[in-house]
Amino acid sequence: MNPSLPARLFSLRSWIVALSIALPLLVLVRQGQDANWDLRNYHLYNPHAWLHGRLAIDIAPAQLQSWHNPLLDLPFYLMAQAGWPGLVVSLWLTLPFIVSLYCLLRIQQRMTGGGATRIGAVALAAIAITGAATHPSLGTTLNDGFVAAVAMASLFLLLRRDAPKPSDWLWAGVLGGAMAGLKLTAAIYCLGLAGAALVACRWQDAPKRLAMLMLGGIAGFILTYGYWGWTVQQMHGNPMFPYFNQIFHSPGALPTAHADARFRPQTLIDALLTPFRLLQMSNRYSELELRDPRLLTGIVCFPLLLWLGKHWPEHKEKLRMLAAFFFVSLVVWLYLYGIYRYALPLEMLAALPLVLLLQRLPQPWARIALIVAALAFVKVTIRPDWNHTRFTTPMVQVDMPTLPVGSMLVVSSQEPLAYALLAIADDVPVVSIYNNFMIPERCTGLQAQAERRIASHQGPLWLLRTPSEADDVGETIARQYGLTSAGCQQVPTSLGELRLCRLQHRPAPIACQVPAPAPGR
């Protein structure tokens, strides 16, 4: 053995650690502090409601997302509530990207062995961290970075040996299942791991690998979602409320899946054209416009790398596992969502086969090709901005006036306002009558409950809204409940100005007669 090899590998590993930390931090400092729609809507409210007993008194103030598992957001919420500087809180939200990048670079190192180079690691890191899903999500509460960290960690766990042990599949399943319990969309990558298990090593052992993976996945899911699912089941009769309500039929919501199908391909042709349409700037797969060639790169380069694998037999099985994970996850993502940021782990992984191919070129062509490829990907990518602001201390500030004893706060808005509710007393209920889930015409059990709660309330009533003209629609809907505004005052926050309006309540007929859902139904 070459005596200099251990020293060289140590040096490369140090380089990988440095890259994994430095590049995400550079992106974080450049982008600033997170202020995205989801942060304003539920990433602060959900853990607050869970810890402060608001689940029993509020009705859908964080809209459709009011019942998302709060466990993943708990560290962020505790830091923000403690008044920590925004930069420090953002470092926590950047950590999963550091883990993702480290695991990806270690996989690259594992796939190249003694042929690994620093310039190859730089090229892969630069391409992976600047994607249209990865770059804008870094340091945000969107939580897709945590999904990517678990996906990459699971792959690294399986690829770190020449042949994964049964315990490796078990622990990969635990990681994937636990992440799916924290964020349901992560189930995409559990199926990707199942695809990897099918093609790894000997075909005869595939059932055993799948069994270990499934066992770990179930255990991990129960660990992170079990308590929350039981809690929501007791409240609404659906452990995933309001999702999959076409199966559970909770009276609190319509009997539909409540899935976001806006970006999902409608036909097979649409699905096949997706990687090519991502070469054009559009909002086909996102609320904001983007352009990214990475998924198409993975689709082309993984088969090419497998074809060339006959010249690279020592890594043939690892290549099959990576390709199976990529393509199974890609198909499931297209079928279920088509929302581009949910493909963040695939976007990061897609650059790996290209870099592995370019590293096989003779020097100095390999070095030149890697540099050109990294620059080209950074240049052609158009990334959305999910809303950032300057770093502040504390990260989120709300100057809410103290409401009188016996007050009720009404929300009638499609805008994300729930972050401001952390500043009101725990005994002030919040009832939403209009948002992306609550609409008077739907007349669900929750809508009927909201009407009854407002009609029977004897104390002061208040309306929280934004100054936007769009919220005039919310006030118009409030009038259907006999609520009219009697003057507003400003509520300054670090995420924009809000308005608190005193409401006058005149008797109005209750239009929705659906009975409220019984506990445990």
N, C-alpha and C positions, 0 to 999 in steps of 0.2 A: 504493500500500500504506500502511496505517495505520502511521506511524512508531513508535507505541507497542507494536505487536504483538510484535516480538522481545523487548522488555523484559518484556512480560506473559508470554510463553511461558517465558522464563528463570525468572521468578518462580514459575510453576506447576511447572516442572521441579524447582526447589529444594524446593518444597513436597512434591512426589512423593518425592524422595529422603529428606526428613525423615520423612514418613509411613512409608515402607518400612523405615526403620531403627527408628523410635521404637515403633511398635505391636508388632512382634515382640519387642523387648526388654522391653516392659511385660509381655507375656504370659509371657516366660521368667522374669522376676523373680517374678511372681505364682505360677507353678507350681512353681518350684524345680528341683532336679536330677533327671535321668532315673534311674529304677530299674526299667524295665519288664522283662517276662518275657524278651523276645528279647535284651536286653542281657545278662542273666544267663546266657542259654543259648549264644548263638553270636557275638554282635558283638565280643566280646573274644577268645573262644577261637579262632575261625577264622583271623584273621590271625596269632595267636600260633602256632598249629599249623603254618601255612604257613612262617613265618620260622624256627621252631625245629625243623623236621624231625619234628614229631609225627604228620604224616599217615601215616608209615610204621610207627608203633608203636602208635597209638591205634585203638580201634574205637568209633566213633559216640558219643563222650562228649557232643556237642551234639545228640544225637538225630537226627531227620530232617534238621535244618539243618546237620549237620556238614560238608556238602560244598557249601555256598553259596559263591559267589565272594567271597573276602575282600578284594578290592581296594578296594571302596567304604568298608569299615570300617578300612582301614589308617591313615588320618590320626587317627581317633578312638583307635584302639588305641595308636599311638605317643605321643599326648598323655597318655593315661591311664597308660601304663607309665612315662612320664617323671615322673610324680607331679605333673602340672600341677593347679592348682586346678579344682574342678568347674565353677565359674562360667566360667572361660576355655575349658574344653573344650566347655561348653554353648553358648558363643558360636559355635564352629565348627558345631555342630549346628543353630544358628539361622540361619546364613548362607543356606541354600537358601530359607528362607521370606522373607528380605529380598529375594533375587533374584526369587522368584516374585511377590511383591507389587509390586516395582518394575516388572517387565515387564507385569503386568496393568494397572497404572495408566498406563503408557506406551501400552498398547493403547487404553485408554479415551481418553487424550489424542489419540491418532491418529484415533480414530473420531469425535471431536467438534470437533477443530481449535480455532478461535477461540471455540467455545461451551463449552469446558472450564472448569470452575470448581473452586475449592478445596473447596467443600462437597460437590461431586460426588465428588471424589477421597477425601475423608474418609468419605463414606457407603460407597463401594465397598470401601475398605480395611477399614472396620469390619465389614462383612458378610462379606468374604472371610476375614479372619483369625480370626473367632470361630465358624467352622463346627465341626460335631461330628467331622469328620476332621482339619481343620487345627489347631484350637486345642490338642487334646490331644497331637498329634504334634510340635508345635513344640519344638525343643530336645532331641528324643529320637533314639535310634539306630534308630527304625523305618524311616528312610530313604525314606519316601514323600514327604518334603519335597524330596529330591533329584530324584525323578521329576517333581514339580510344577515345580521350577525349570527343568528341561530342557524340559518341555512348554510352559511359558509363554515361555521364551527362544526356542524354535523358532517359536512363533506370532508373537512380536514381530519376529523376523527376517524372517518372510514378510509381515508387515503394515506394515513400516516404509516400504515404497515403495508407490507407486500400483499397480504391477504387479511381483510378484516376478520376479527374474532366475533363469535356470537354475541359477546357482551358489548362489542362496538355497535352492533345493530340495535341492541336493546337501548343503549344510552342515546344513540341518535334518535330513536323513537321517542324517548323521554323528552329530549330537547324539542323535537318538532311538535309533539303533542302539547307540551307546556306552552309553547309559543302560540299554537292554535287556540288554546284556552284563553290566552291574554288578548289575542287579536284574531278573530275568526278567519280573516282572509289568509292567514298563514297556512291554512289547511292545504292550499295549493302546493306547498313545498313538502308537505307530508306525503302527498301522492307522488311528487318528484323523487323522494327518497325510496318509495316503493318501486318506482321504475328502475332506480339504481340497484335495488336488491334483486330484481329479476334477472339482471344481466351480469351480476358480479360472480366471479369465480366459477365453480362448477354448477351447471344447471340443476343437477340433482339436489343440491342443497338450497335451492331457491325457496321452497316452502318453509324450511326452517328459518331462513333469514327473514322472510316476510312475517312469520309468526313472532319472532323476537321484536321486529320493528313495530308490529301492531300492538304487542303487549306493552312495550315501552310507551307507545303513543297514547294508548288508553290511560295508562297510569299518569303520564304527564298532563293530559287534558283534565283528568279528574282533580289532579293536584291544584291546578290554577283556575279551573272553571267550576269545579264541583260546588263549592259554597255559593258562588254567585248565581249559578244556575238554579240551585235550590231556593235561594232568596227570591229570584224573579218568578219562579214557578209558584211559590206561595202567594205572591202578590197578584199575578196575572194569569196563572194557569198555563204558562208557556215558558219553559226554561231558557229560551232564547228570544224572548219578547223584545220587539214585535216581529222579529224575523221568523220565517218558516211558519207563519200563522195559518197558511193553507193546510198545514198538517195538525197543528195543536188547537186551532180554533178558539183562541182566547177571545172573549167578548169585548175586551178592551181595544181591539184593533180589527181592521178589515181582514177577512180570511185570504190574504195574499202573502207572497213571499217577502214583500217590501225590499226586493233586491234592486240595486241600481243598474239598469240595463241600458243606460244612455250610450255607452261606448262599446257595448258588446257587439261583435260582428253578427249580422242577422242571417247570413248565408255562408256556405262553405267557401264560395268565391271571395266574400268579404274577408274571411279569416285568412285565406291564402295570400291575399293582397296586403294584409296588415304590415308586414315588415317593409314592403316597398312604399306603402303610403306614409310610413314613418320617415321616409327620406324627404318628404315635403313638409314644409311648415304648415301646421293645421291644428285644429282642436278636435279632431276625430276621436282622440283617445285621452283627452284631458279637458278640463274646464278652460285652461289657458293654452295658448298656442305653443307648440314645441316641434323640434325636428331632431331625430337621433338615428344613426345608422347601426347602432350596436347589436340590436336583435338580429338584423339581417346578417351581420358579420358572423355571429354565432351559428346561425342556420347554415351558412356556407362553409365555415371553417371547421366545425366539428366533424361533418362527414369527410371532409378532405383530410383532416388529421387522422381519422379512423382508417381511411384508405391507405395512408402512408404508414399506418401503424405496423404493417408487416416488416417495415425497416426499423421498427422501434419496439420489438417484442416485449421488452421488460416493462413497458408501461401500457400494454394493450388492454388489460383488464381495467385499469384506472381510467383510461380514455373512454371505454364503454360505459362505465358508471357515470362519469361526468356528462357524457352525451345523453344518456338515458334520463338523468335528472333534468337536464336542460330541456329536452324536447317534451317529456311528459309534463313538466311544470308549465311549459309554454302553451301546450294544447289546453290544459286545464284553465290557465289564466284567460285564454281567448274565449273558451266556452262559458266561463262563469262571469267574467268581469270586462276585460278589455280596457280597464282603467290603467293608464301607463305606469303610474307610480307604484302600483301593486307588483309590477314586474321588476322592481329595483334589484332583487338578487340576480335575476337573469341578465339584466343590463350589465352588472358588474362582472358576471361570469363569462359573458359573451366575448369579452376581449381576450380571454385566456388562450383559446386555440389559435387566434391570430398571432399573438406574441410567441407562442410555442413554435409555430411554423417559421416565423421570421428569425427566431434564434437559431434555427438549423441552417440558415444561409452561411456561407463562408465569410469570414471577416476580410475586409472591413464592411462588406455589404450588409451584414446583419445589423451592425451598429447604426449604419445610415438608415436602413429600412425601419428600424424601431423608432428612431427619432422622427422621421418623416410621418410615420403612422400616428404617433402620439400627437404631433402638431396638427395633423389633418383632422383627427377626431375632435380635438378641442376646438378647432376653427369652425367646422361645419355644424356642430351641435348648437341648437337653439334651446335654451333652458327657460322654463317658466319661473316666475317669482311668486312664491306663495305668501308674500307680504312680510317684510322685515322692517325693523326700526333700529334706532341706535340703542346701545346697551344702557340700561337704567338700573338704579338701585332704589327701592326694590324693583323686581322685574315687572310686576303688575301692580298698578296703583289705582284705586277707585275711591273717590271722595263722595261717598253716599251720605246724604243727611239721615239722621236717626228718625225712623218712622214711629208714629204714636203706637201705644199699646193697643192690640186688637186689630191692627192693620192687615190687609191682604194686598199682595202685589199681583197685578194682572199683566201678562205678556201677550201681545197680539202682533207678531212680527215674524217675517222670514229671516231677519238678520240675527247673527249670533250675539246674544246678550247675556248668556248665563254666567259668564265670568264675573259680571258685576254683582251677582247675587251672593257672592262670598262676603260682601260688605253689609248685608242685612242681618238682623237678629234671627236666631234659630227658630223662634216661635212665630215668625211672619211667613205664612204660606205663600207660595208662588203658583199661580194657576195660569197655564197657557191655553188660549182659546183659538189661536191661529198661528201655524208655523208649517214646516215641511211635513208634519205628521198629523197635526190637529187642524181639521177644517170643518166648520159647522155642518156643511152639507153631508159629510160622511156619517154623522150620527152614530158613532161607535159608543161602547160603554164608557170609555174615558171622556168622550165629548159630552155625554149626558151627565157624567159626574161633575165635569167642569161647570156646566150650566147650573146644576143644583147647588154647588158650592158657592157660586157667585150670588145666586138668587137668595140664598139663606144667610149670607154674611151680614152681620149687623154693624161691624166697625168700619173704619175708614178704608176706602179703596183707592189704589194707586195704579197708574199705568207706566211701565218702563218702555221706552222706545228710543230710536235714534232720531236725529234731526232730518234724516233723509225723507224726501217726498214719498218714497216707496212705502214708508211706514204710515202714511195717511190712509192707505188701504186697511191697515190693521185697526186704525181708529174707527174707520167706517164699519168694520166687522164688529168692533166692540159695541157699537150702537145697537146692533141686533140683540145684544144682551141687556139693553137698557142703560148702557154706560156712556156718559158724555164727559168730555174733558172740561175741567174748570180752572185751567191755568197750569203752566208748566214751569219747572226750574231746571237749570243746567246741572248735570252731574259730570264733572271733569274726571276723565280716566286717562291712564297712560296709553290706552289703545283707541282713543277717540272720545269725542263728547257724546254723552247720552242725555236724555231728558226724563225727568220724573214728573208726571202729571197727576194732579188730584182728580178723581173721578166722582161724578154725581151719579147715583143709582136710582133710576126710575123703574118701577115694576114693568117687566116684559114677559110675554108668554114663553114658556119653556117649549121649545120646538122639538127637542130630542128626547124621546121617551124610552130609549133603550135602558134597561136596568144596569146598574153598575156591576162590574164583575165581582163575584164572591171570592174571598180569600181562598187560595189553594185550587181554584178552578183553572 
